Amino acid sequence: MADHDAESCSSQFIYDVFLSFRGSTRCGFTDNLYTALTNKGITTFRDDENLRVGDRIRDTLLEAIKRSRMSIAVVCQNYASSAWCLDELVQIMECSNKGTKRPVFPIFYHVDPSDVRHQKNQYDQDMKKHESRYGKDSHKVQAWRLALQEVSNLSGKHCKVHSYESEMIKSIVEEVSAKLPPEPLYIKHPIGFDSHFEAVESLWNIKSHNTICMLVIYGDGNKTTFVGELFNKFRHQFQAAIFLDKVSEKSRSVDGLENLQVALLYEMGVHKKPKLGSTLKGSSDIKQSLRNKRVLLVLDDVDDTEQLDSLAGGGDWFCPGSRIVITTRDANFLNNQVLDGFKIEKYCINEGEFDRMEALGSNQKQDKVVEEDMVGFENIFNDVTKQLKENDSRVDVISIIGMGGLGKTTLAKKIYNNEVKKLFSCCVWVTVSKDYKAKELLQSLLKGCGLWESIKGKDISEDDQKSKVQKFLEKKKYLIVLDDVWEPEVWDEVKCVFPKNNNGSAILITSRNDGVANYTGSRSYYPPLLEKDESWKLFCKKVFKGGECPSVLESIGRLMTEKCRGLPLAIITLAGVVGKKKRLTVEWMRIMRSVIWYLAKDNSKVTEVLKLSYDSLPQRLKTCFLYFGIYPEDYAIPVKRLVQLWIAEGFIQPPEIGISDGLEVEDIGEEYLNELVDRSLVMVAKRRSDGGIKSCRIHDLLLDLCISENRAEKDIVFCTEKDIRSLGNFKSCRLSLRGNDLDSFNQCDHSRIHSLMCFWKYYDIKNALINVTSFDSARILDFGDPAFGLSSQAAQNLGTFIHLRYLRLHQDPYLENHCDFICFLANLETLIVEENYDFSFELPHGIWRLKKLRHLEGWLRMTSKTAPPDMSKEECLPNLQTLQFVFFEEKLTMSSVVNGRFPKLRKLGLARDFGSECTEHEQLQGLHHLKNLEKLKLVDFGELPQAHEFPSNITKITITTSAFSYDCGIRYSYLNTLGDLTSLHVLKVTSPAAHRGDSLRFAAGSFPNLEVLHLTSMQVREWILEEGAMPSLQHLIIGDYDLDELPEQLWSLTNLQDVLVFAPNPALRNSLQRVKPKNGCKLILKRRDMVKMVMEL
């Protein structure tokens, strides 16, 4: 990707100089400096102090820095007291540290540079104030400290108290004028030749100051655009840079060569376009001006040696380290010429040459990358190479899938360049990339096969080109690598060219999108994030080049690498940052405090790679992905809650009537999340027993990307107790609240808050009261996890928030008696009353009027007073999806409550009320009326209905009983009744108070479609599994059992994949040592201390 800050591209500089200063210096020194710069003809940006109000002006200032060729920082005594100035300085230093290396000229005005560097005296006081506001370890404060240190190490001017300011300003203007970098060329449509720039850079060895290199670029490609971007990219590394275009055309006009010489001298600042009199005089002047500076000289479109002699002469014209680039249409130009003092390199820019380079890759370069960057993934490497070696029949398609920066391409290169490559008669590497074009992809294959030259320039159809590739590969054993495939459609474009010659050929695909692997039907490998030790190994390889880390730095270094969360690209980038610093504890500590800031800077390769994944998302997924920015770092996000929030925000629209086929918005939301997981933007933290995603996480660097993208729109605001009072400065927003300062929160204006998510830092606020008074436009209120209360005023006001879609709060005595406000929330879709063991929540009678309610969760009591009235189906809760957990008190039963009132209910949780006047069986009667019920949770029920009394579509049943009462233990005979449920896929039973000594018997033919079985904390002595029971079982988890052995029939189940046993007693452990599972089944034991032992027997 082209460097968008190389200024060659979409935008030119507007200003020569950006002037950063504190208001206290405005009337005096800064005014005089500004005037002197302007009089010198230097366009200078200076902001108007009266305009420093609001973020829009701040953005204007930061943009002005980006559009300035250099910056001057007037660093005075109270410079650090201003957050504005510090933000400016961070941006200035970022622009200075980027590839363009824009100069920064510091002026230390009446302040000692050492005070700035070490933040002493007034600087110490000011920075401590910032720390108290933003937090000592905040990225913002760390960035400010680093910027101050960096600017204090630069060469500038120290203006002392009694110095002559007029003389000082005159000297400053002269130095600034000399240091102003050359303006970049304006290129309307930049192409982005980054990979080719690397090749050029290796040819002319730009870092060497001992040689003078001339690079001749020839061919029929777009040479002018190429050298223009080359000039913009590298010009900052020279003391002077000159670009002369159309040399051939201009030299043929009257006095053409002399005019070109005048232009060159003018760019060097030697003449104001005088008449030279002759080209000989011009050559002499040019030689004199060039010999004392490292120069980049570009001569575009040269076709005659006379032009070269007049403008570039010989090596004695130039200072060592200079580079001369000429473009020509003549491939033989300079072939027979001897130019003293020049090292001459030639480079072809034919389009085909570049494409072939991309198609085949540079093996020499690949090998280097592999050796340095390959850590981890040994198992995948060995598996794939083994597969390639042993396959001698079908065509294998193998996919390596993972997030950007994980090392997929590096792993593929190691496989491609391994000795296994010798087994194939044709090997082709094709880089597909995000913005691929079918025609270019086909051309890359043709070039990789060596077929391009024979058809180049001929009128051959695309189908005929595909046919040529297919015929070429037909009798060969081939290895094709398709690197960086973004979409499944790529496979449709190329699969027809790969013949099924059954000789062990292979196609290796790398992608960020798991959908690609699924679409191609390939065997997939998913490289994991690196472990801590692997991360440290990779870091040390890059920083110490095979050496060892000093012991005094190791603990700091390991902490730094841990913050990369195992992402190889992040570790390599961090190593690049650290490698440029001195190996001192203080230097490493500074970086360690702000690792994510270093990695996520605008010019970071990490940000660039990760943002590509974000940019490729359709808009519907972009919105959902950015919502992850509302969560704290390393937060395990419950998927159920996340989808409910997306729905409440309006991100997910219901399917069109007539095509939904039972599809609900929750299903669409889960599909969106699966897409983000497939695209390697979201990580699975925990899966449900049915294979669905239960909770997820997002890598810290992707979280930072979410935050930065949201910050641009000021959509999500992050607030702590330190700055919560600043809410009034924000527009309507989604507020992610961190901290525990409820007093400040209660006093602030809530009217701008669209959504509130609380992530309280501490749990010492349980006696505090939330007092929300003005959430007029709020759609989401989530008051977090600690058990605090609602004030009476808050409860009254909540009933007026008519836009509210999602409400999550906590049970407390006040809520128990003042919950009628819920009945007035006509748009409410999700109500969660979080568990508090001291109280259950009695549903308000009017809740049945909430026609839009989809999810109702908590420990919910239902009495004859609060039960739904005997009303028609039209007056029930037509959209309710989830209802849990419900206690039926008095004479209420499931049958009396359901009665057709919840036609869409999918998930139900019932808790036994020991004070009920009905039996357990009576309480559960009526379940069969819930035609769409899929998941059922039962708490403290020891008896179960007959199979025909369960809904026919039920797929998952979870039974949990308390350890405190023998009466609530499950009776094992009732489990047998569940064996006739043909749709049941998951059964989970936890019953520590079960009837000790009972036998557990699963009859022949029972549980025909059960795939997952969890049996934990049960006092069963014997488990009998008759032949033909559970034929579809794949996963078995058992734990805290009195069993001495597992049934022998279990190991004959052909679909069984794994058996996980928690805390086996000695007898069971001994019996398992003798077991020999079949069909690749894994037996896994976990002790009580959760230390995992895996026995693949």
N, C-alpha and C positions, 0 to 999 in steps of 0.2 A: 504494500500500500504506500502511496506517496505520502511524504511528510507534509501534512496540511499546514504546518507552521513554517514551511520553508519559504513562504511568501511569494513563491514563483507563481502560485496557483491562482486561486480565485480572487485574491485581493492584493492591492498594492499598499505600501505604507502611506499614511496620511501625514505623519509628523516625522521630523528629524529627531526631536528630543522630547521625552516625557520628563516633566519636572515634578518630583515628589518633595514635599516640604511640609513643615508644621506651620500653622497659622501665625504663630508668634514671630516668624521670620518674614512674613509677607511684606509688611510695610518697611522696607529697608533693603536688606541684602537680597532677598529673592526677587523683589521688584527690579532692582538694579541689574541683577543677573539676567532676568527675563528680557529686559530692554536691550542689553548688550548682545545677547544671543540673536534676538530678532533683527537688530541692526546689522549683524554679520550675515544675515540672509538665512539663518538657521530656523526653520519652522518649529516652534516650541509649543507644546501643550501645557497649559497651566489652568487648573480648575478655578472656578469662582467659589470662594468660601461661602457665599450666600446660598449656593445651590446644594450644599451638603445636607440634604434631607431626603431620606428614603433610599430604598435599595436600587431604584432605577438609576439614580445618579451614580451610585457605587458601581453598578454594572458599566456605566458610561466610562468611568475612570479606568476600570480594568480593561475594557476594550481599547481605550486609548493607548494603554501600555503595549498591548499586542500590536498596535498599528504604528508604533514608533520604532525608529532605527536604533536608538539607544536611549538610555535613561540617566538622569542626574538625580541623586538622592541627597538633599540638603539635610543631613543628620544633625539635629541640634540637641540641646540638653533635655527637652521634654518630648522629643520625637516619639519615644516608645509609649507615651501616655495615650496616644491616639490609635485606636483600633483601625481607623481609616488608613493612617500612614503605614501601619504594620501589614495590613492586607495588600496595600500597594506594593510594599517592599517584597512580600512573598511572590507576587505576580512578576515583579521586575526580575527577581533572582531566578524564577522558573524560566523566563524567557532567556536569561543569560546562560542558564545551564542546558538549554535545549540544543538541538543540532545546529541552530543558527548562531548560537553564542553571541547574542547581541551585547554590546559593551555596556557596562555600568560604571558611572563615574561618581564616586562618593565624595561629598564635601562635609567634613566634620567641623561644623560651625559652633565654635565656643564649647566644644566637648572633646574630651580625650578619646581617641579611637579605642584605647584599651578598656574604657568604661563600656563602650558598645560591645566590644568583643567578648568580654567576660561578664557583661551585665552587672556592673558594680554601681554603687552610689545611687544616683537618681534612676538609672536604668533598672537596678535591682528592685527599688520600691515600686516602680511602674509595673514591672513584670509580675511581682507578687500580687498586685491588685488584679491583674488579668487572671492569674491562677485562682484566686478566690472566687472569681466570677464564672470562669469556664471550666475549672478543674485543672489540677497540676499536670495531669497526664493527657489532657485533651489534645487532639491532633492540631487544633488551631494554635494553642499556646506553643506547642513544640515546633510548629512551622515558623512561628514568629521568632522564637529564639534562634533557630537555625539560620533564618534569613539575616538576622542581626549579626551573627557570627560571620556569615559568608561575606556580607558587604564590608565588614570591618577589616577583612583580610585583603581587600582590593586596593589597588594603587589609586590614590586620589589627591585631594588637597585638605590640609589641616589649617583651618582659618581660626587663629587664636584671638583672644579677646582684644589685644592691642595692635593687631596687624592692620596694614593699610588695605582696606577692602577694595578700593578702586583698582589697585594694582593686582590684587588677588583675582578679581573678576576678569580683568583683561587676560591674565595668564590662563584662567580656566577656559575662556572662550577659545583661545588659540589651541589649547590641548583638545577640547571637544571637537573643534573643526577638523583637527588632524585625525582624530579617532573615529569619526563618523564612518561607518561601513558603507561600501558602495550600495547603491540602490539595487534591489532585485529586478530582474527582467519581468515584464508583464507577459504572462502566457495565458491566453484565454481559455484554452482547453487542455490542461495538464494531463498527461497520460499516466505518469507514475512508473518510473523505470528503476525502482529500488533494487531489484535483484541484479540488474545490469550495472548499476552504479557500483555494486560490490565488486563485480568483475573488473570494472575500470579502475577502481581504487587499488585492487591487487596488482594491476598492470603498472600503475605509475607510483605506487608506494608513497602515498601522499604524506605520510608521517616522516619520511626521510628528508632531512635538510642538507644532505650531502651531494645530491645529484640534481641535474636539470633534465627534466623529462619532457619530450614532445610526443603527444598522442595524436595519431592520424586516424580520423574516423571516416570511413568510406562506406559506400553501398547505396541501395535504392530506397532505404527506409527514410523516416522523417528525422533527418539528422539535425536540422535546426532546432526543432522542439527538444530533441534529446540533449543537445549541448546547452540549450537554454536552461533546462531543469538541472543539468549537471552544474552549470555555472551558479545557479541559485543555491544549490545544496552545499557546494564546497567553498564559495567565495569568502565566507567568514574566516576560513583558516589561513588566509593570506593577508599580507599588509596592504595589498592593492589588487583590484580585480577589474579587468577591462574586457568588454565584449564588443567586437566589431563584426557586423553582419554584412552580407552581400558584398564581400570583398571583391570578387571577380567582376561583378556588374559595376561597382563604383570605381574601380581602378581604370576602367576603360573610358570614363568620361574625361573631360578636359581637367588637367591637374588632379586627376583622380587619386593617384598614389600619395601625392603631397597632401591632399585633403584628408586622407585616411591617417597619415602621420600626425597631422594637426589634431585630429580627433583623439588619437591615442595619447598624445602629450597633454591634451586638455583633461582627459580622464585621470592622468597622473598628477594633475594640478600644477603643471610646469608653465603652460602658456595660456593666454586668453585668446586662442584662435588667431595667431598672427600669420602673416605670409612667411613661409620658410625660405623661399627663393629657389630651393632645389631639394630633391629627395636625398641627396648626399648630406645636406645640412640637417634634414629631418632625421636621418639614420643616426647621425652623431648625437643629436639631442636625445633621441630615444634611448640610445645606449647609455648615455649619462644618467638618465632618469630611472632606468630599470635596474641598474647594477647594484643599488643599495637597498632594495626592498624585495621580499619574497612576493612574487607576482603570479596571479593567474591570468593568462592572456588567452582569449578565445578568438580565433579568426575563422569566421564562418564562410564557407563556399570559396575556397582557394583553388585555383586551377593553373597557377603559373608560379615558378620558383622566384621570379622577379618580385612578386607580391610578398613572398615570404622573406626574401632578402631585405626588402625595404622596411618591413614591420617587425621581424623577429631576428634578423641577422644570424648570429652564431651564439654559442654557449657563453662567450665572454661578455655578451650583452646583459646577462641575467645573474641575479644573486642566487647562490645555491639554495635549493628548496623550491625554486620557481617551477611552474608547470605551464606548458603551452599546448593548447588544443586547437587543431585545425580540422575542418571538415572539407571533404572533396568528393566529387563524383567519380574521380579517376582512381580505380583500385590500384593502379601501378604508380601512382604519384609518389615521388621520392624513392622509388625502388633503386634507381641508379645514382642517387645523390649521396654525398658525404657531408654531413653537417657537424663540424667540430664542436665538441663540448655537449652534444645532446645525446641522451639515451632515447631512441625512437621506438615507440610501440605502435602497432596498428590494430585497429578494432573494426569489425564489420557490423554494420547496423541493418543489414538486410532483414526484413521481417522474418523470413524463414530461419535465419540463424538464431534469432531470439527464441522463436517457437521451438526450435530443436533443442536449444539449451534447457527450456522449460520441460520439454517432453522427456529428455534423457537424463537431465540433472548432471551435476558435476560430481562424479564418483569420488574424486579426491576431496571435495568439500564435504560430501556426505560422510565419508569415513571419519573426518575430523570431528564433525558434530557428534557422531555416534560414540567415539572414544571418550569425549569429554563429558557428554551430557547423559549417557545411558547409565542409570542407576535404578535398581528394582526391575520388575517385570520379567525376571529370569524365568519364572514358571511359564508365562505366556510365550516368551521367546522359544523356550524348549519345546512346548507343545506344538507351536505352529511349524517350527522347523522339522520336528518329527513327523508331523502330518504331511508336509511337503515331500519328505524323503520316502515315506512309506506308501503314499498314494501312487498307484500305477494304473488306475483305471479311469474313473470318472473325472470330470472337470470340477475341482474344488473351488468354492467361493468362500472366502474367509473375510470376516469384518473385524476391525478394531474400533471400538466405540468409546467415546469419552468426551469430557468437556474440553474447551479450548485451553491450551497450555499444559495439557496432561502428559504430552510426550508421545502421542500416537504416531506422528510422522517419524520421530526419532526411532521408535521401536520398529516401524515398518522398514526404515532404511537399514537398520541393523540386520533384519531378516533378509532384505533384498541383497545386501552386500556380503552376506554370509556365504560360506562354502557351498551351501545348498544351491546357490545360483548356478553352479557348474552342471547341475542335473538338467538344466533347461537349455534348449538350443536357441530360444528367443526370449529376451528379457526386456521389458519396456516399462518405464516409469512415466506416468502422466499425472501432472498436478491439475486437478479439475477446478477448484476454488469456488467461491460463492457465486460470482457473476459469470459463470461459464456460458459459452455459446456452443451450440451443437456442432456448428461448422468448425470452430477452432478445436473442439475436442477430437473430432474426426481427423483433422489435420495433424494433431499431436500424435495420434496413433499411427498415421501414415509415416510421419517423420521418424518415430521410434522404431518402426519396422524397416526404415530405409527406403520407403517407396515414394516419398514426396518429390524428390528431384525428377523422377521419371514422368510425373504427371503435372508438374508445376507449369502454370500458364496455359494448360490445355483445358478445353471445354468439356469436363467430365462431370456427369451428374453425381449427386451425393450417394445415390444407390449404387452406382458403379464404383465409387470410392470405397464404400463399405464392402462391396464384393471383392475388391482387390485385397483388402486387409484379411477378409475371411479366407480367401484362397491361399494367401501367404502363410497364415497360421495353421491351415488345414492339416498339413503333414508334419507339423512341428510340435514339440512339447514346449509350451510357452508359460511364462510367468509374467502376468500383467499387474502392475500396481496402479490403482486409481486412488490417488491421495486427495484428501480434503473434499469428499463428496458431501454436498449439503442437502440435496433433495433426492427422494427415490426416483424421480423422473429421469435422472441421469442414466440409470440402468436401462430404461426403455430405449435411450438413444444409442447405446453401444452393445447391448447384449447379443444382438444379431450378428455381430462381427466375430464372436468367439465360438468357433466350431466345437461341437461336442465330440472330440476325437478319441475320448476314452484312453488316453495315454498318460494320465497323471498331470495334465496341465492345471494351472491354478490362477485364480484372480484374487488379489489381496486389496481390500477396500479399507480406507480410514475415513471416519466420519464423526461428527458431533451428534448426529441424529440417529437414534436407535431405529427409527422408522425405515432407514435405508437398509439396515441389516434384515429387518422383518420382510421388507419388500423383495429383496434379492434371494431370500430363503437361505442365507449363508449361516455358517457356524460362526457365532459371535464371541468375541473376547472383550472384557471390560477392564482395562487397567485400573487398579485402585489408586487412590491418592497415596503418596509415599508414607511409610511409617516414620516415626521420629528419628530412628537411627539411620534410615535410608536418606531422609532429608538432610541430616547432618553430613553424611558421606558425600552427597552431591554438592553441598555448600562448600565443603573443604576442598573437593576436587577443583572447583572453580576459583576459589580464593587463593589456595596455597599451592596449586599446580603440582600435586603429588606430595607436597610437604605436609607437616603436621601443624595443627593449630597450637599456639602457645597455651599452656595449661591455664594461665591467668585469664585468658579470653574465652575459654571453651564454654563456661556456664552462660556467659552473655550471648555467645554465638548460638548456642542451642535454643535459648529463649527466642532469639530473632527468627530462627528457622521454624520454630513451632508456630509462630504467627502466620507463616505462609500456608498453614493447614495442609501440607503435603503436596501442593501444586508445583510441579517441577519448574515451569516457566517463572513462577513467582520466586522460587529459590534461586534460580540462575540470575534473574534480574537483581535480586537482593545482593547476591554475591558480586555482581558488577558494581553496585553502589559501594559495598564494603571494600572491595578490592582497590578502589581509588583513594581510600582513606588511610591514614596512618594507623598502624596496628597498636593503638593505645586504648586503654580501658575507657577513657573519657569519650573518645570518638565513637567507639562501638556502643557505649551506653546511649549516646545521643541518637544513634540510628535505631537502637532497640526500642526506644520509647515511641517512635513514630514509623514503624515498619510499613504499616498500611498506607500512610501518607506518601512515603517514598515510592511504593509500588503502584499507587493509583494516580500519580501525577499525570497531567494531560499528555505528556510526551512518552509515557511509559509503554513499552512493548506489551506489558501485561494488559493494560487498559485497552490497547488497540485490539489485541486478540480476543478478549472477552466481549468487547463492544460489538465485534463482528457478529457474534451469536445473537446479541440483543437486536442489532439492526436488521437481522434476517427474519425476525418474528413478524407475523401478521399483526395488525393493530390490536385485534381482540386479545392476543397473548401478551403484547407489550404492556397493556394496561394492567393485566393480572400480574405480570412479572414485577412491575415497579411497585406493586402493593407490598412485596416482601420487605421493602424499605421501612415499613412501619414497625418491624420486629427488631429486638436487640440482637447483638452478635451471638452466634452459636445457640440460638433459641430453637428448641424442638417444637415445631409448629404443628398443632393438631389439624389434620387435613379436614376433618368434619367442620371445625370452626372456620378454617380458612375459606372453604367453599361457601359457607353461610354468609361470611362477610362480603365475599365477591358478589353474591346475590343481592345483599342489602345495599351495596354500593351501586348496583345497576350495571355491573360489568357483564353479566350474563343475561341474555334475553331468552324467554321461554320459546320452545320450538313452535313452529307454525302449526295451527290446528289442521288435523288431517294427515300430517306426516310424522307426528311425534311417536306413534306406536308405543305408548306408555312411557316415553322418555320425559323425564322431569329436568328442571334446571339444575338440580343437584348432580344428575348424571352428566350433564354438559360440563359443569364445573370440574368434576373429577376427570373428565376427558381432557379439559384444558390443562389440568395439573399433570396428567400423564404425558401430554405433549411437551410440557416444559421439562419433565424428567427425561423424556426421550431425546430432547435437544441438549441434554447435559447442562442445563441451567439451574436445575434444582436437584438436590440429592435426597434419596430416600433414607430417613432415619430409622423407621420401623415399619414393618409390614403387618397387615392384619392376618389372621389365620386363614382367610380365604384368598390371600395373595394381594389384596388391595393395599394401598398406601395408607398407613395409620397416622404417621407423622413424617415431616420432612424438614430439611435444613437447607440453608443457602451458604455457599462459601463466602467468607468475609470479604473477599475482593469483589464478588458479584453483589454483595450487600452494599459495598461502597459505590458500585456502579449504579445501583438502584437509587441510592441517596443523592448522588450527583445529578442524575437525570431528573429526579423529583425536585431537587433544589432549583434547577433551571426554571421550573414552573411555579416554584414556591407552593407546591401542592401538599407535601407532607412536612410537617414542622416537628422537630425534635426538641423537647423541652425538659429541663431538669429543674430541681428546686432553686438553682442559682439564677435562672433567667425566666422563670415562669411569669413574672409580671410584665414581660415584654410582649405578651400575646396580643395586646392591642395594636401592635405594629403590623400584624399579619392580616392578609385578606382571608376569605373563607378557606379553611384548610382542614386537613386531616391531622390530628394531633396525636403524636406518640409521646406519652408522658412518662418520664423516668424520674425517680426520686421519691421523696416521702413528705414533702412540705405541703400538707393539705391546707394549712391556714392560708398560704399564699394563693393556692389554687382556688379556694373558696372566695377570695376577694377579687379575683380577676374577672374580666369581661368574657363571657362564654359565647357571645352572640355570633362570633365569626367561625365557631367550630362546627364543622360539617360531620366529623367523626372523631370520637375520643377512644383511644386505646391506652389503658393504664398498665404500666409494667413497674410496679412499686419495687423499690430497691430493698426495703427492709420490711420486717414483719412486726414492728413495734407500734403500729398505728391502729391496732384492733379496736381501740376505744374512741377513735376519731370519727367524725361525721362528715360525709360528703354533702355539700350544700350547693347543688347546681340550681341556678336561678334563671338562666336565660339561654338555654339551648334551643332557641326557637327553630333553627334550621337543621338540627342534628338528625342524621339518619342512623348513626351507630353510637351507642354508649356502652363501653365495656370497662367496668370499674376494677378489673384485675382480680388477683387471687387472694389477698389478705382479707380477713373477715372484719371489715369496718361496717359502720351503719349508715343509713340514710337519715338525714334530718327531716323533721316534719315538713319544713318548707320545701325541701327537695322532693319529697314524695308527692306533695300537692302539685308542684310544678311539672313533674314528669308527665302527669296526665294531660298536659296541654301541648306536649311536643308531638304534633300530629304527623310530622314527617318521619318519626322514628320507625326504623325497620328491624333493628337488632338491639336487644337490651340484655345485658349480662350483669347480674348483681348477686348479692349474698343474702342468705337467710339471716334474719335477726328478729328479736321480739317485736320491734317496731313495725317491721315489714309485715309480720304476721297479722297485725291488727289494722294496718293501713294500706292494703294492697289493692283497693278498688280502683286506684288510678290506672292500673293496667287495662281495665276494661274500656278505657277511652282512647287507647292507642290503636286507632282503626287500621293503620297501615303496618302494624307490627307483624313481622314474619318469623322472628326467632326470639324466644324468651327462655333465658337460662337463669335459674335460681340456684346458685352453686351450693354445694353440700356444706352444711354445718351440723355436726352430729348432735348438737343440743336441741335442734329444732327441725321439724318438718314444716312444709309450707302448705297451708290449706288454700286450695284454689278458690279464687273469687267466683261467685256465681255468674257474673256477667262475662267471664272470659270466653264463653261459648258464642259470643256475638262477634268475635274477631275472625271474620271470614278469610283473611289473608294469612292467618297463622299457619306456619309450616313445621315449626319445631318447638316443642314444649318440654323442657328438661329441668329436673330437680328432684328432691324428695317431696313428692306431691301427695297430699292427703285429699281424699274425696269422700265427702259425707252426703247424706241424703239432702242436706241443705245446698251443697255446692255442686252436686251432680248435675249433668245436663238435663233440662226438663224434657218431658215427653213431647218432642216437637218433630216436625216432618224433616225428611232428609235435606230439603232445601235450606233448612235453618241450622244445620250442623256446622262442623269445621270441615269444609269440602277439600281444603288443601293440606290438611295436617299430615306430615310425613313421619314425624318422630314424637312419641309420647313415652317418657320414662322419668323417674320410677314412680309408680302410682300405688298407694295404699288404699284398699277398699275398706272403709270402716262401716260399722253397724251391719246392715243387711245387704249392702251393695255387693254385686257380683259383676264379673266381666260382661255377662249377658245383659244385665239391666243397664249397663253403661253404654255398650257398643251400639246395639240396635240399629246398625246401618249409619251411625253418625260420622264415622271416619272412613270414607270410602277409599282414600288413597294412603292410609297408614301403612308404612313399610317397616317401621322399627318400633317395638313395644317393650317396655320394661315394667314388670310387676313385682311389687314387694309384698310379702305376706304380712297382714296385720293380725297379730296374735290376739287382739281384743275383738276381732270380728265375730259376729254371731253366726257366720257361715263357715262351713268346712273348707279345707283347702281345695277340694275338688269343685265345690260349688263356686268358690271365688274365681276359678279358672274357666267355668263354663261360658260358652259363647265365643271362644277364640276362632272357631271355624267361620264366623261371620266376616272376619277380616280377610277378604279375598286376596288382597295385595300384600299381606304381611310376609316379609322375608326374614326378618331377624327378631328373635324373641329372647329376652333375658328374664330369668326368674330368680328372685332372691328369697331364700328361707322357705321354699316350698319343698316338702318331703314327699308329697304325692303328686302324680302327674295324670292328666286325662288320658283316655284311650287315643290311639293314633288317629281315628276318624274324627276326633274332636279338634285336631290341629288344622290350621289352614293348609290347603293342598300345595301352595307355592313356597312354603317355608324352607329356607336354605341353611339357616344357622340358629342353633339353640345354645344358650349359655345358662348354666344352672350353678348358682352360688349359694351356699348355706353358711350360717354363722358357726363359729367354734364355741359359742357360749351356751348353747342349749341342745340337748339330745333330741328334743322334739322336732327340731328343724332339719335334722340330718336326712339326706336323701335315702330312700329305700331302693336298693339296687334292682329289685324286681320291676320297678316302674321304668327303669332305663330300657328294659326290653321292649316296652310299648313303642319306644321311639324308632325301633328297628324297622318298622313298617312304613316309615315316612320316606317315600321314594325320591323326594326332592332335596332331602337333607344332605348337605355337603360338609358342614362343620358342626361338631358337637364338643362343647367344653363343659366339664363338670369339676367343681371344686367343693368338697364337702367334708371338712375336718370332723364334723359331728355325726358322720354317717354311722350306720349300725355296724359295730365292730363284729367281724367274724362272718359277715354275709359273703356269699359267693356271687361273683359277677359272671353272668352267662350271656353270651351273644349267640343266638340260635342260627342254624344254617339258613342262608339266604337273607339274613337281616342286614340292615344298613347297606343296601345295594349300591348306593352312589356316594357313600360317605368317603370324603377325601382327607379330612383332618380330624383327629381325635385327641383331645386334651383330657387327661384324667389325673388330677392332682389332689393331694391331701385327703385321700380316701382310706378308710380302715378295712379294706378288703384283703382277705387272706388267700383267696383263690380266684383266678380268672380263667374261665373256660371259653374257648373260641372254637365253635363248631365249624366243620369244613363248609366252605361256601359263604361264610359270614364276611362282611366288609371286603368284597372283592376289589373295590376301587380305592382302598386306603393308600394314601401316599405319605402322610406325615403323622407320626404318633409321638405324643409327649406325655410322659407319666412322671410322677414325683411324690415324695413323702408317702410311700406305700408300705404296707406290711407284707407285700408279696415276696415270696422266696424265689419265684421264677416267673418268666413270661411264658405264655402258651406256645407250645412247639409249632402250632398251626400258623402263628404269626409270621414266621420266617418263610412260609410258602406263598405268601401274598406276592404276586408277580409285579404289582404296581408300587410296592412299598419302596420309598426313596430314603427315608431316614427315620431312626428311632432315637429320641432324646430322653434320657433318664436322669431325673434330678435326685440327688441324695439317696442313692440305693443303699439298702441295708446290707450288711456283710454277706448274707446268704444270697441275695439277689446279685450282688457284685460278682461273687464267685461263679454263679451259674452263667452270667453273661460272658465271663472269660472263655467259656466253652462253646459259645454260640458262633456259628459261621453263617452270617447273613448271605443271601443270594441276590443275584441280579444287580449287583453294584450298590446295594443298600448300605447306608452308613449307620453305625451304632455310635452314639455320642453320649458320654457320661459327664455330668456336671456335679461336682461336690457342692456342699453347702456354701463354701467360700467362693463359688462361681468360677473356680479354675477349670478351664475346659480341657478335657482329654478326648481326642478323636481316635477311634480305632477303626480303620478301614479294613475290615476282615474279609 
